[in-house]
Amino acid sequence: MDVTKKILVVDDEQKIVEIVCAYLEREGFRVIPAYDGESAIKAFRQEKPDLIVLDLMLPKLSGNDVCRIIRKESEVPIIMLTARDELTDKIVGLELGADDYLTKPFEGRELVARVKAILRRSGLKPSVPLVRCGEITVDAERRQVTIRDRVIELTTTEFEMLKLLAAHPGKVFSRAELLDRLQGDAYEGYERTIDSHIKNLRRKIEPDVDKPSYIHTIYGGGYKLELPG
């Protein structure tokens, strides 16, 4: 793994930060610790990390607030940490733009695996550099999506999902299939988290999110991308 990769780790529990830092530094990452929401925003702007590990429950600014602020400025990958084992808490984080989540307590090796998987996806050399589907152009080489020459800012997960759907117009992908294709074997999560990423995608690419023109829900099946009729 590239030793220049910087990971911002944000948690108000010093012991957790120390453990996460130890695991990541052992893998060659440079780790920047922060212990509250305000310090996290400051470190993000100063250090420009390659990925952020962000606790949900923080003093001064919550993890959700931090995620919301960062998403206005950057598409840097974010892994949310939460002590709550409720799907709604995870869904809120994902809808704010987080790429992944882990529930406390978690194994340090699992966190490292998730970090590597997301960084690997964001740095992969594209097998198909350019995908065009109607007015949508997915430029994998530049990691850029345009619709009618308008650039659409997407997170790593949103980009990979749209690239997959656009490369197979009309093909229905189940939630389980999307999870497997996007996250890989290291990921164990709820299939419903895919719905959050789809919801975010629709907000960004659809003229009317209530009547999607591009991404269609196939009830009992999953999702597919179709050209507007």
C-alpha positions in Angstrom: 0.0 0.0 0.0 1.2 3.5 -0.9 2.9 5.0 2.2 1.9 8.4 1.1 -1.8 7.7 1.7 -3.2 9.7 4.6 -6.1 8.6 6.8 -7.9 11.0 9.1 -9.2 9.1 12.1 -11.9 10.9 14.2 -13.2 9.5 17.5 -13.7 11.0 20.9 -12.4 7.8 22.6 -8.6 8.1 22.7 -8.2 4.3 23.1 -10.1 3.6 19.9 -8.1 6.2 18.0 -4.8 4.6 19.3 -5.9 1.1 18.3 -7.1 2.2 14.8 -3.9 4.2 14.3 -1.7 1.3 15.3 -3.5 -1.0 12.8 -3.3 1.5 10.0 0.3 2.6 10.6 1.3 -1.1 10.6 0.1 -1.2 7.0 2.1 1.9 6.0 -0.5 4.6 6.2 0.1 8.0 7.6 -2.6 8.6 10.3 -4.0 12.0 11.4 -6.0 11.7 14.7 -8.8 14.1 15.7 -11.1 13.8 18.8 -14.0 16.1 18.1 -16.0 17.4 15.1 -14.4 20.9 14.9 -10.9 19.4 15.0 -11.9 16.9 12.3 -13.0 19.7 9.9 -9.8 21.6 10.6 -7.6 18.6 10.0 -9.5 17.7 6.9 -8.9 21.1 5.4 -5.3 21.3 6.4 -4.2 17.7 5.7 -6.4 16.8 2.7 -6.6 13.1 3.7 -7.1 10.3 1.2 -9.8 8.7 3.4 -11.6 9.5 6.6 -12.7 7.2 9.4 -15.4 9.1 11.2 -17.2 8.3 14.4 -20.9 9.2 14.5 -21.1 10.4 18.1 -18.7 13.3 18.6 -18.5 16.4 20.8 -18.9 19.9 19.3 -20.0 18.7 15.9 -21.6 15.3 15.3 -20.2 12.8 12.8 -23.3 13.5 10.6 -22.6 17.2 10.7 -18.9 16.7 9.9 -19.9 14.4 7.0 -22.4 17.0 5.7 -19.8 19.8 5.8 -17.1 17.7 4.1 -19.4 16.6 1.4 -19.9 20.2 0.4 -16.2 20.5 -0.2 -14.9 17.1 -1.2 -15.7 13.6 -2.4 -13.0 12.0 -0.2 -14.1 8.5 0.9 -15.6 8.3 4.4 -16.1 5.2 6.6 -18.6 5.9 9.4 -18.2 4.3 12.9 -21.2 3.9 15.0 -21.9 2.3 18.5 -25.5 1.9 17.5 -26.6 -1.3 15.8 -29.6 0.3 14.2 -30.1 0.3 10.4 -31.6 3.9 10.5 -28.3 5.3 11.9 -26.3 3.7 9.2 -28.7 4.8 6.5 -28.5 8.5 7.6 -24.7 8.4 7.3 -24.9 6.8 3.9 -27.5 9.3 2.7 -25.2 12.1 3.8 -22.5 10.7 1.5 -20.5 8.1 3.6 -19.1 5.3 1.5 -19.2 2.6 4.2 -19.8 2.0 7.9 -18.7 -0.2 10.8 -20.5 -0.9 14.0 -18.5 -0.8 17.3 -17.0 -3.0 18.5 -15.2 -3.9 15.4 -12.0 -5.9 14.5 -9.0 -3.7 13.5 -8.3 -6.0 10.7 -11.8 -5.6 9.2 -11.4 -1.8 9.3 -8.0 -2.1 7.5 -9.6 -4.4 4.9 -12.4 -1.8 4.3 -9.9 1.1 4.0 -7.8 -0.8 1.5 -10.9 -1.9 -0.5 -12.2 1.6 -0.9 -8.8 3.1 -1.7 -8.2 0.3 -4.2 -11.5 1.0 -5.9 -10.8 4.7 -6.1 -7.3 4.1 -7.6 -8.0 1.3 -10.0 -6.9 1.6 -13.5 -10.1 1.4 -15.6 -10.6 -1.6 -17.9 -13.2 0.4 -19.8 -12.0 4.1 -19.8 -15.2 5.6 -21.2 -18.8 4.6 -21.0 -21.6 6.5 -22.8 -25.3 5.8 -22.1 -27.5 8.4 -23.8 -26.7 11.8 -22.3 -24.6 10.2 -19.5 -20.8 9.9 -20.0 -18.8 8.1 -17.4 -15.1 8.9 -17.8 -13.3 6.2 -15.7 -9.8 7.5 -16.5 -10.6 11.0 -15.1 -13.3 9.6 -12.6 -15.7 12.1 -14.0 -19.4 11.9 -14.9 -21.2 14.4 -17.2 -24.8 14.7 -18.3 -25.3 17.0 -21.2 -21.8 18.5 -20.6 -22.7 19.2 -16.9 -20.2 17.7 -14.5 -21.8 15.6 -11.7 -19.8 15.3 -8.4 -20.1 11.7 -7.1 -18.6 9.8 -4.2 -16.4 6.8 -5.0 -19.3 4.4 -4.3 -21.8 6.4 -6.3 -19.3 6.7 -9.2 -18.7 2.9 -9.3 -22.4 2.2 -9.1 -23.3 4.5 -12.0 -20.4 3.2 -14.0 -21.6 -0.4 -13.5 -25.3 0.5 -14.4 -24.3 2.6 -17.4 -22.1 -0.1 -18.8 -25.1 -2.5 -18.8 -28.2 -0.4 -19.8 -31.4 -2.4 -19.3 -29.7 -5.1 -17.1 -31.4 -5.5 -13.7 -28.9 -5.8 -10.8 -30.2 -7.1 -7.5 -29.2 -5.4 -4.3 -27.0 -8.4 -3.3 -25.3 -8.3 -6.7 -24.6 -4.6 -6.4 -23.1 -5.1 -2.9 -20.9 -7.9 -4.2 -19.8 -6.0 -7.3 -19.1 -2.7 -5.5 -17.8 -3.8 -2.1 -16.4 -7.3 -2.6 -16.0 -10.2 -0.3 -14.6 -8.1 2.6 -17.9 -6.4 3.0 -20.8 -7.6 5.1 -23.7 -5.2 5.2 -27.3 -4.7 4.6 -28.6 -4.9 1.1 -30.8 -2.0 1.9 -27.8 0.3 2.1 -27.7 0.1 -1.7 -31.0 2.0 -1.6 -29.3 4.9 0.1 -26.6 5.1 -2.6 -29.3 4.9 -5.3 -31.2 7.7 -3.6 -28.1 9.9 -3.5 -27.4 9.1 -7.2 -31.0 10.1 -8.2 -30.7 13.4 -6.4 -27.6 14.2 -8.5 -28.6 12.9 -11.9 -32.3 12.9 -12.2 -34.3 15.9 -13.4 -37.2 14.7 -11.2 -36.3 12.4 -8.3 -39.9 11.4 -7.8 -40.2 10.3 -11.4 -36.7 8.8 -12.3 -35.7 9.0 -15.9 -32.5 7.0 -15.7 -32.4 4.7 -12.7 -35.5 2.5 -12.4 -36.5 0.4 -9.4 -37.6 -3.1 -10.4 -39.8 -4.3 -7.5 -38.6 -7.6 -6.2 -35.6 -7.4 -8.6 -33.3 -4.5 -7.9 -32.3 -1.6 -10.1 -31.5 -0.9 -13.8 -30.4 2.1 -15.9 -32.6 3.0 -18.9 -32.4 5.8 -21.3 -35.3 8.3 -21.0 -38.0 7.4 -23.4 
